[in-house]
Amino acid sequence: MLSRIIKSNKILFTKNIRTMSSKPIDLYTLPFYNGGPNGIKASIALEELGLEYKTHSIDISKNEQFAPEFLKISPNNKIPAIVDHDGPGGKELPLFESGAILVYLAEKTGKLLSQDPVEKYQILQWVFWQVGGLGPMVGQANHFVVYAKEDVPYAKKRYTEEASRLFGVLDKQIGDKNFIVGNELTIADIASFGWAHMTFLNPKYQEYFKKADYPNVQRWLNTLNERPAFKKAQPNEYFKN
Ligand SMILES: N[C@@H](CCC(=O)N[C@@H](CS)C(=O)NCC(=O)O)C(=O)O
């Protein structure tokens, strides 16, 4: 019995030493718009999980995403990316793609992803739905409505209609629940938050996406925005000026 206690204390002690000596996770993200709708996923997950992290600015308006040092971490030249100095086997792990980062952080800590196998895959399907559907479609709508130098009505219609359909799918999935899957916050909520939050906050989108058409999404956004970790991850409001 005593030897078991000594043994488990030793493990605990060794673990604490490692946690104390390990460097914070490096997060590479945008220096504006609270990391943007993709970068904010990593910041929120790190905040929710209480992991120590250090933020590094990658300003895509200055093409910093193409710097050779950053490309070693994120070969697709996009944020967010992280480097965990205490990755699997105690080795350094660089990671890009927000979905992979969310799954990794959830598995590293055993939080934000259900241990129940059915619920786990339901959560993952909504994470993949976000990175393969909601993100790219709202991203294209964003480009043609807000940024495109030429007016392209066909593209505006195509992407805003598809984005509206996807927000409708999300609204139906949330229903009268507080979260996308189950009764607790998961990486599925963190994945979709940024794009939804950005869209409904931006006056330029009001003509295309009416808040009243997505009441469950609005209630869900309000619930998430009340959480301290979400507040900490977005110190400024989008589109403040
Ligand atoms: N599928 C990627 C998308 C990331 C993404 O599009 N990031 C944008 C900022 S929101 C970026 O870094 N763009 C720089 C570029 O395309 O050169 C993810 O989910 O991480």
The ligand as an ORCA input file, in Angstrom:
! r2SCAN-3c Opt
* xyz 0 1
  N      -8.932     25.682    -43.011
  C      -8.143     26.630    -42.274
  C      -8.498     28.023    -42.709
  C      -7.581     29.042    -42.072
  C      -7.633     30.382    -42.790
  O      -8.294     30.547    -43.825
  N      -6.882     31.363    -42.264
  C      -6.781     32.654    -42.909
  C      -7.120     33.768    -41.923
  S      -8.776     33.653    -41.347
  C      -5.347     32.872    -43.365
  O      -4.425     32.600    -42.635
  N      -5.141     33.369    -44.606
  C      -3.845     33.650    -45.121
  C      -3.677     33.252    -46.562
  O      -4.610     32.645    -47.118
  O      -2.634     33.546    -47.147
  C      -8.374     26.443    -40.776
  O      -9.515     26.109    -40.393
  O      -7.420     26.601    -39.985
*
